[in-house]
Amino acid sequence: MANNTPINPLYSRLVKWINTHYRDKLMMNDFRGPELISESPRALDELSQILSLGSVYRFQY
């Protein structure tokens, strides 16, 4: 039986966010480079925008 229920747009945006930003594993080298430090605030900022939370973190203006 097929499910023809439309997908909630918020759910779709969250799934996209997870697929973009969620790491399923971290290696020691990930902690040595600047990428993790810069991508974490970017991901949190995007998530707070998706959830319409406004500026929650200090790095958000």
Secondary structure, 3 states (H helix, E strand, C coil): CCCCCCCCHHHHHHHHHHHHHCCCCCCHHHHHCHHHHHHHHHHHHHHHHHCCCCCCCCCCC
